[in-house]
Amino acid sequence: MHIVFGVSEYYPLIKMGGLADFAGSFTEKLAKRGHLVSVVLPGYNAINRAAVPVEPAGIQFDIPIGARTVSASVSKINISENLTVYLIENEHYFNREHLFGTGDTGYADNAERFLFFSRAILELADRLEKVDVFHMNDWHTAIALFYLKEYYRKLGKFTGAKSVLTIHNLGYQGLFWHHDMHLLNMGWEYFTPEGIEFYNHINYLKSGIVYADEITTVSPSYAREIQTPEFGFGLDGVLRSRAGHLTGILNGVDYRLWNPWFDRHIESRYSAKFFDRKKTNKLALQREMGLEVNGNTPLVTIITRLTEQKGIDLILPVFDMMMELNIQFILLGTGKNEFEDFFRGAEYRYKGKAVSYLDYNEAVAHRIQAGGDIYLMPSRYEPCGLSQLYAMKYGNVPLVRLVGGLRDTVTTIEHGPENATGFGFEYYSPYMLYETLKKAVELYREDRNAFDKIARNGMAENFSWSETVRAYLEIYRKPRTE
């Protein structure tokens, strides 16, 4: 098949979060199975073009945006025989310091930027060989599926192509005020509750949900959760109406990149069989971070975006109580200013015991996973989560709230140390987070053999891509129904 894969970030070219990891690994696996994959990505200036062989694709076209016509040129990067990344180039839209905006604020013209990009995906596809599948991801590309059905197919184009939307995070929907409707150059008859309207806004993600042939999300539990008011962000009714075309498929992990036996970023390579070598990484991490070097102090870690989604608001009220458990704490990540300020203060108050690394660094992330004992992931909601899968592979025992993909991937201590891969709690409260951490720390101190058994159990889990790719290929091959 020829699969056109539209996405807003792509590892290793440009990464903000787990979407980039998914896009890079998944398309590579598809290509290795003999499918032709054309990844389409905005031509951000943040892409290090000196490090990759970018060349002109010899393709140019114009996109109507409201009353204006905006020009696009296309560059390409040949990743492998069957895998090409196409960059949609436009200086005005993509030559910026950030990908989507600053802090919690998106760029004021994001409606234009990603409308232009989504339509450019289809214009580019019209100049490539016959397309079998359009696979779009999240709100940044979802509206392409609206144009596919209501514009291009009505022109007789792509009539045999399947369309798939993957929802990686329903909390981000691409909501824009109704006065932007003129940008779309489509009639107001589509601005209805059955179409792209959402509480008097244009909703890019909803447009994909309504117009895609098939919808996937990144874990079975999340597919069920988003059809409920608690997790549906106002779209639960629309998703229930499309339940027959909605499938949850658990993400895979690229174990060539995230495997302590092969990891070039860490002090000492190890595996479940050579688990004692993990301690070398803990001591090295403590030295690197300026913590007291002590192999017997529980080292609690978290690598995250500092947002409410990730449960950061649970940590703040009980942070002092957590530190009274005589633990060490390392955080890696950035996000809301108020959260960053809190963790700066925490590092100051607990000098030598707590570190707030308010940045993102891939190599440091690997070393934290290799050196940590307990990995916190108390998410308010979690579509799939990759960090807990990485943590398990590194024997960094995950402590999670049992939602979405966290419920699907972590077996809790209640099943016994011989079966468990982590710790978990249901009710979203600071108290439950604290009590679960206290239980984990007590087991670490009082029965280290049992704790290490849980760590090794996690290392033995296998969330490879083979089953994920097989499930997506089934979706691609399903007959299309109007």
C-alpha positions as CSV (number, residue, x, y, z in Angstrom):
1,M,0.0,0.0,0.0
2,H,0.9,3.7,-0.4
3,I,0.3,5.4,2.9
4,V,0.3,9.2,3.3
5,F,1.0,9.9,6.9
6,G,0.3,13.5,8.1
7,V,1.8,14.5,11.4
8,S,3.0,17.7,13.2
9,E,6.2,16.2,14.7
10,Y,8.5,13.3,13.8
11,Y,11.4,11.7,15.6
12,P,14.4,12.2,15.0
13,L,13.7,15.4,13.0
14,I,11.6,17.3,15.5
15,K,10.2,16.3,18.8
16,M,7.9,17.8,21.4
17,G,6.4,14.6,22.9
18,G,5.3,11.0,22.4
19,L,3.6,11.7,19.1
20,A,7.0,12.2,17.5
21,D,8.2,8.8,18.9
22,F,5.1,7.1,17.6
23,A,5.4,8.7,14.1
24,G,9.1,7.8,13.7
25,S,8.9,4.2,14.8
26,F,5.5,3.3,13.3
27,T,6.3,4.6,9.8
28,E,9.7,2.9,9.8
29,K,8.0,-0.4,10.7
30,L,5.4,0.0,8.0
31,A,8.1,0.7,5.4
32,K,10.1,-2.4,6.5
33,R,7.0,-4.5,5.7
34,G,7.2,-3.3,2.1
35,H,4.6,-0.5,2.2
36,L,5.4,2.8,0.6
37,V,5.2,5.5,3.3
38,S,5.1,9.2,2.5
39,V,5.3,11.2,5.8
40,V,4.2,14.8,5.5
41,L,5.6,17.3,8.1
42,P,5.7,21.1,8.4
43,G,9.0,22.5,7.3
44,Y,9.9,24.0,10.7
45,N,13.1,26.0,10.8
46,A,13.9,24.1,14.0
47,I,14.7,21.0,12.0
48,N,18.4,20.6,11.8
49,R,18.8,20.5,8.1
50,A,22.5,20.3,8.2
51,A,22.2,16.9,9.9
52,V,19.9,15.3,7.4
53,P,20.0,15.1,3.6
54,V,17.2,17.5,2.7
55,E,16.7,18.1,-1.0
56,P,14.1,20.0,-3.1
57,A,11.2,17.7,-4.2
58,G,10.6,19.9,-7.3
59,I,7.0,20.4,-6.2
60,Q,5.2,23.7,-5.7
61,F,1.5,24.7,-5.3
62,D,-0.8,27.3,-4.0
63,I,-3.3,26.9,-1.2
64,P,-6.3,29.3,-0.9
65,I,-6.6,30.6,2.7
66,G,-9.7,32.9,2.8
67,A,-9.3,35.5,0.1
68,R,-5.5,35.0,-0.1
69,T,-3.4,32.5,-2.0
70,V,-0.5,31.1,0.0
71,S,2.4,29.3,-1.8
72,A,4.1,26.1,-0.6
73,S,7.2,24.4,-1.8
74,V,8.2,20.9,-0.9
75,S,11.5,19.4,0.3
76,K,12.1,15.8,0.9
77,I,14.3,13.5,3.0
78,N,14.8,9.9,1.9
79,I,14.9,7.9,5.1
80,S,14.9,4.5,3.5
81,E,13.9,2.7,0.3
82,N,10.2,2.9,1.1
83,L,10.1,5.8,3.5
84,T,10.3,9.5,2.5
85,V,9.6,12.6,4.7
86,Y,8.2,15.5,2.8
87,L,8.5,19.0,4.3
88,I,5.9,21.6,3.5
89,E,7.9,24.8,3.3
90,N,6.5,28.2,4.1
91,E,8.6,30.9,5.8
92,H,5.8,32.8,7.3
93,Y,4.1,29.9,8.9
94,F,7.0,27.6,9.9
95,N,10.0,29.8,10.4
96,R,9.4,30.4,14.1
97,E,11.0,29.8,17.4
98,H,8.4,27.4,18.6
99,L,6.3,24.7,16.9
100,F,2.8,25.6,18.2
101,G,3.2,28.6,20.5
102,T,4.7,29.6,23.8
103,G,3.8,28.2,27.2
104,D,0.1,27.6,27.3
105,T,-0.6,30.0,24.5
106,G,-0.8,28.8,20.9
107,Y,0.2,31.2,18.0
108,A,-2.7,33.5,17.1
109,D,-2.7,32.2,13.5
110,N,-2.6,28.5,14.3
111,A,-6.0,28.1,12.5
112,E,-4.3,29.3,9.4
113,R,-1.0,27.5,9.8
114,F,-2.5,24.0,10.2
115,L,-5.3,24.6,7.7
116,F,-2.6,25.4,5.2
117,F,-0.6,22.4,6.3
118,S,-3.6,20.0,6.2
119,R,-4.6,21.1,2.7
120,A,-1.0,21.0,1.5
121,I,-0.9,17.3,2.5
122,L,-3.7,16.6,0.0
123,E,-2.2,18.8,-2.7
124,L,1.1,17.0,-2.3
125,A,-0.6,13.6,-2.4
126,D,-2.3,14.6,-5.7
127,R,1.2,14.9,-7.2
128,L,2.5,11.5,-5.8
129,E,1.6,8.0,-6.9
130,K,-1.8,6.6,-6.2
131,V,-2.7,6.8,-2.5
132,D,-4.3,3.8,-0.7
133,V,-4.5,5.3,2.8
134,F,-4.5,8.8,4.4
135,H,-3.5,8.5,8.0
136,M,-3.8,11.7,9.9
137,N,-2.8,12.4,13.6
138,D,-4.4,14.7,16.1
139,W,-5.9,18.1,15.4
140,H,-3.0,19.5,13.4
141,T,-3.9,17.3,10.4
142,A,-7.5,16.1,11.2
143,I,-9.2,18.7,9.0
144,A,-7.5,17.2,6.0
145,L,-10.0,14.4,6.2
146,F,-12.9,16.9,6.0
147,Y,-11.4,18.3,2.7
148,L,-10.7,14.8,1.5
149,K,-14.4,13.8,1.8
150,E,-16.2,17.1,1.0
151,Y,-13.9,18.6,-1.6
152,Y,-11.4,16.2,-3.2
153,R,-13.6,13.1,-3.5
154,K,-16.3,15.3,-5.0
155,L,-13.8,16.3,-7.7
156,G,-13.3,12.5,-8.4
157,K,-9.9,12.4,-6.6
158,F,-8.7,9.8,-4.0
159,T,-12.1,8.0,-4.3
160,G,-10.5,4.6,-3.5
161,A,-8.3,5.9,-0.6
162,K,-9.1,4.9,3.0
163,S,-8.9,7.7,5.7
164,V,-7.8,7.1,9.2
165,L,-7.5,9.5,12.1
166,T,-5.5,8.6,15.2
167,I,-6.3,10.5,18.4
168,H,-3.2,10.7,20.5
169,N,-4.7,13.2,23.0
170,L,-8.3,14.3,23.0
171,G,-7.6,17.2,25.3
172,Y,-6.0,19.2,22.4
173,Q,-8.7,19.8,19.8
174,G,-7.7,22.8,17.6
175,L,-10.5,25.1,18.7
176,F,-10.9,28.3,16.8
177,W,-13.6,31.0,16.8
178,H,-16.3,30.9,14.2
179,H,-15.0,34.1,12.5
180,D,-12.2,32.0,11.1
181,M,-14.7,30.0,9.0
182,H,-13.9,32.2,6.0
183,L,-10.4,30.8,6.0
184,L,-11.7,27.4,5.0
185,N,-13.4,28.5,1.8
186,M,-16.1,26.0,2.4
187,G,-19.8,26.7,2.9
188,W,-21.5,27.5,6.3
189,E,-23.6,24.4,5.8
190,Y,-20.7,22.5,7.3
191,F,-20.7,24.7,10.5
192,T,-23.3,22.5,12.3
193,P,-23.3,20.2,15.3
194,E,-23.2,17.3,12.9
195,G,-20.2,18.8,11.1
196,I,-17.2,20.9,12.3
197,E,-19.0,23.2,14.7
198,F,-18.4,22.8,18.5
199,Y,-20.1,25.3,20.8
200,N,-19.9,28.1,18.2
201,H,-16.2,27.3,17.5
202,I,-14.5,25.4,14.6
203,N,-13.1,22.2,16.0
204,Y,-10.4,20.7,13.8
205,L,-10.2,17.4,15.7
206,K,-13.9,17.0,15.6
207,S,-13.8,17.4,11.8
208,G,-11.5,14.4,11.6
209,I,-13.7,12.4,13.9
210,V,-16.8,13.1,11.8
211,Y,-15.3,12.6,8.4
212,A,-12.7,9.9,8.8
213,D,-13.5,6.4,7.6
214,E,-11.9,4.9,10.7
215,I,-10.7,6.4,14.0
216,T,-8.1,4.9,16.3
217,T,-6.7,5.9,19.6
218,V,-3.6,4.7,21.4
219,S,-4.9,2.2,24.0
220,P,-8.1,0.1,24.4
221,S,-9.0,1.7,27.8
222,Y,-8.7,5.2,26.4
223,A,-11.0,4.3,23.5
224,R,-13.6,3.4,26.0
225,E,-12.9,6.3,28.3
226,I,-13.2,9.0,25.7
227,Q,-16.8,7.9,25.0
228,T,-17.7,9.1,28.6
229,P,-18.3,12.7,29.8
230,E,-15.4,12.4,32.3
231,F,-12.8,11.9,29.6
232,G,-14.6,13.0,26.4
233,F,-13.8,16.8,26.6
234,G,-17.2,17.5,25.1
235,L,-16.8,15.1,22.2
236,D,-18.0,11.9,23.9
237,G,-21.4,12.0,22.1
238,V,-19.7,12.4,18.7
239,L,-17.4,9.5,19.6
240,R,-20.2,7.3,20.8
241,S,-22.0,8.0,17.5
242,R,-18.9,6.6,15.7
243,A,-18.2,3.8,18.1
244,G,-18.4,1.2,15.4
245,H,-15.4,2.8,13.6
246,L,-13.4,3.5,16.8
247,T,-10.5,1.2,17.8
248,G,-8.0,1.4,20.6
249,I,-4.5,0.1,19.6
250,L,-1.7,0.2,22.2
251,N,1.4,2.0,21.1
252,G,4.7,0.1,20.6
253,V,8.2,0.9,21.9
254,D,11.3,1.0,19.8
255,Y,13.6,-1.1,21.9
256,R,16.6,-0.2,19.8
257,L,16.4,3.3,21.3
258,W,15.0,2.4,24.8
259,N,16.8,-0.6,26.0
260,P,19.4,-0.6,28.9
261,W,21.3,-3.4,27.2
262,F,22.1,-1.2,24.2
263,D,21.8,2.3,25.6
264,R,24.9,4.5,24.7
265,H,23.7,7.3,27.0
266,I,24.0,5.5,30.3
267,E,27.0,4.7,32.6
268,S,26.6,0.9,32.6
269,R,24.6,-1.3,30.3
270,Y,22.4,-3.9,32.1
271,S,19.4,-6.3,31.7
272,A,17.1,-8.3,33.9
273,K,19.7,-11.0,34.1
274,F,22.4,-8.5,35.0
275,F,20.2,-6.4,37.2
276,D,22.9,-5.6,39.8
277,R,24.6,-3.3,37.2
278,K,21.6,-0.9,37.4
279,K,23.0,0.4,40.7
280,T,26.1,1.8,38.9
281,N,23.7,4.0,36.9
282,K,22.0,5.2,40.0
283,L,25.2,6.2,41.7
284,A,26.4,7.9,38.5
285,L,23.1,9.8,38.2
286,Q,23.3,10.9,41.8
287,R,26.7,12.3,41.2
288,E,25.6,14.0,37.9
289,M,22.6,15.7,39.6
290,G,24.4,16.7,42.8
291,L,22.5,14.4,45.1
292,E,24.0,12.5,48.0
293,V,25.5,9.3,46.6
294,N,23.8,6.5,48.4
295,G,22.6,3.4,46.6
296,N,20.1,2.6,49.4
297,T,18.1,5.8,49.3
298,P,14.9,5.4,47.1
299,L,15.3,7.6,44.0
300,V,11.9,8.8,42.8
301,T,11.9,10.2,39.2
302,I,9.5,11.9,36.8
303,I,10.0,13.0,33.2
304,T,7.0,14.9,32.0
305,R,5.3,18.0,30.7
306,L,4.3,20.1,33.7
307,T,0.6,20.2,33.1
308,E,-2.6,19.2,34.9
309,Q,-3.0,16.3,32.5
310,K,0.1,14.7,33.9
311,G,-1.1,15.0,37.5
312,I,1.4,17.6,38.6
313,D,-1.4,19.2,40.7
314,L,-1.5,16.0,42.8
315,I,2.2,16.2,43.7
316,L,2.4,19.8,44.9
317,P,0.2,19.5,48.1
318,V,2.0,16.4,49.3
319,F,5.5,17.1,48.1
320,D,6.9,17.9,51.6
321,M,5.2,14.7,52.9
322,M,6.8,12.7,50.1
323,M,10.3,14.1,51.0
324,E,9.7,13.2,54.6
325,L,9.8,9.5,53.4
326,N,13.5,10.1,53.1
327,I,13.6,9.8,49.3
328,Q,15.5,11.6,46.6
329,F,13.6,13.2,43.8
330,I,14.5,14.1,40.2
331,L,12.2,15.9,37.8
332,L,12.9,16.5,34.1
333,G,10.6,18.6,32.1
334,T,9.0,22.0,31.3
335,G,5.5,23.4,31.3
336,K,3.3,25.8,33.2
337,N,5.1,28.7,34.9
338,E,3.5,28.1,38.3
339,F,4.6,24.4,38.3
340,E,8.1,25.3,37.2
341,D,8.3,27.9,40.0
342,F,7.2,25.3,42.5
343,F,9.9,22.8,41.6
344,R,12.6,25.5,41.5
345,G,11.6,26.3,45.1
346,A,11.6,22.6,46.0
347,E,15.1,22.1,44.7
348,Y,16.2,25.1,46.8
349,R,14.5,23.8,50.0
350,Y,15.7,20.3,49.5
351,K,19.3,20.9,48.3
352,G,21.1,17.6,47.7
353,K,17.8,15.7,47.9
354,A,15.7,17.1,45.1
355,V,16.6,18.2,41.6
356,S,14.4,20.1,39.1
357,Y,15.9,19.9,35.6
358,L,13.5,22.3,33.9
359,D,14.4,21.5,30.3
360,Y,14.1,18.4,28.1
361,N,17.3,16.5,27.2
362,E,17.0,13.1,25.6
363,A,20.3,11.7,26.9
364,V,19.5,12.9,30.5
365,A,16.0,11.2,30.1
366,H,17.8,7.9,29.4
367,R,20.1,8.3,32.4
368,I,17.1,9.1,34.7
369,Q,15.3,6.0,33.6
370,A,18.4,3.9,34.1
371,G,19.2,5.4,37.6
372,G,15.7,5.7,39.0
373,D,14.0,3.3,41.4
374,I,10.4,4.6,41.2
375,Y,8.8,6.4,38.3
376,L,5.9,8.7,39.0
377,M,3.1,9.0,36.4
378,P,-0.1,10.1,38.3
379,S,-1.9,11.3,35.2
380,R,-5.4,12.9,35.2
381,Y,-5.8,11.1,31.9
382,E,-3.3,9.2,29.8
383,P,-4.2,8.1,26.2
384,C,-1.3,5.5,26.1
385,G,1.8,6.8,27.7
386,L,5.3,5.8,26.6
387,S,7.2,6.9,29.7
388,Q,5.9,4.1,31.9
389,L,6.9,1.6,29.1
390,Y,10.4,3.0,29.0
391,A,10.5,3.0,32.8
392,M,9.6,-0.7,32.9
393,K,12.2,-1.6,30.4
394,Y,14.8,0.1,32.6
395,G,13.6,-1.4,35.9
396,N,12.4,2.0,37.1
397,V,9.2,0.7,38.7
398,P,6.2,2.8,37.6
399,L,3.7,4.3,40.0
400,V,0.7,5.3,38.0
401,R,-2.9,6.4,38.2
402,L,-4.9,3.6,36.6
403,V,-6.4,5.4,33.6
404,G,-6.1,4.9,29.8
405,G,-2.9,3.2,28.7
406,L,-1.5,3.1,32.2
407,R,-4.3,0.7,33.2
408,D,-3.6,-1.4,30.1
409,T,0.2,-1.7,30.7
410,V,0.9,-1.7,34.4
411,T,0.1,-4.8,36.6
412,T,-0.1,-3.5,40.2
413,I,1.3,-4.9,43.5
414,E,-2.2,-6.1,44.4
415,H,-1.6,-9.0,42.0
416,G,1.5,-10.0,44.2
417,P,5.2,-9.2,43.7
418,E,5.6,-12.3,41.5
419,N,3.2,-10.9,38.9
420,A,3.3,-7.1,39.4
421,T,5.2,-4.6,37.2
422,G,4.3,-1.5,39.2
423,F,2.1,0.3,41.7
424,G,-1.2,2.1,41.0
425,F,-4.2,4.0,42.4
426,E,-7.6,4.8,41.1
427,Y,-9.0,7.9,42.9
428,Y,-7.5,11.2,41.7
429,S,-6.3,12.7,44.9
430,P,-3.0,13.9,46.4
431,Y,-3.6,11.6,49.4
432,M,-3.9,8.5,47.2
433,L,-0.7,9.4,45.4
434,Y,1.1,9.8,48.7
435,E,-0.2,6.6,50.2
436,T,0.8,4.6,47.1
437,L,4.3,6.1,47.1
438,K,4.6,5.3,50.8
439,K,3.7,1.7,50.1
440,A,6.3,1.5,47.3
441,V,9.0,3.1,49.5
442,E,8.2,0.8,52.4
443,L,8.5,-2.3,50.1
444,Y,11.8,-1.0,48.7
445,R,13.2,-0.7,52.3
446,E,11.6,-3.7,53.9
447,D,11.7,-6.3,51.2
448,R,14.2,-5.3,48.5
449,N,14.0,-8.8,46.9
450,A,10.3,-8.3,46.3
451,F,10.8,-4.8,45.0
452,D,13.5,-5.9,42.6
453,K,11.3,-8.8,41.4
454,I,8.7,-6.2,40.4
455,A,11.4,-4.2,38.6
456,R,12.7,-7.3,36.7
457,N,9.1,-8.3,35.8
458,G,8.7,-4.9,34.1
459,M,11.9,-5.4,32.2
460,A,10.6,-8.7,30.9
461,E,7.5,-7.1,29.4
462,N,7.4,-6.7,25.6
463,F,5.5,-3.8,24.0
464,S,7.2,-4.1,20.6
465,W,5.7,-2.7,17.4
466,S,4.8,-6.0,15.6
467,E,1.2,-6.3,17.1
468,T,0.6,-2.5,16.8
469,V,1.5,-2.6,13.1
470,R,-0.6,-5.7,12.5
471,A,-3.6,-4.0,14.1
472,Y,-3.2,-0.8,12.0
473,L,-2.9,-2.8,8.8
474,E,-6.2,-4.5,9.6
475,I,-7.8,-1.0,10.0
476,Y,-6.3,0.1,6.6
477,R,-7.7,-3.0,4.9
478,K,-11.3,-2.7,6.3
479,P,-13.8,-2.0,3.5
480,R,-14.7,1.7,3.3
481,T,-18.4,2.6,4.0
482,E,-19.9,5.9,3.2
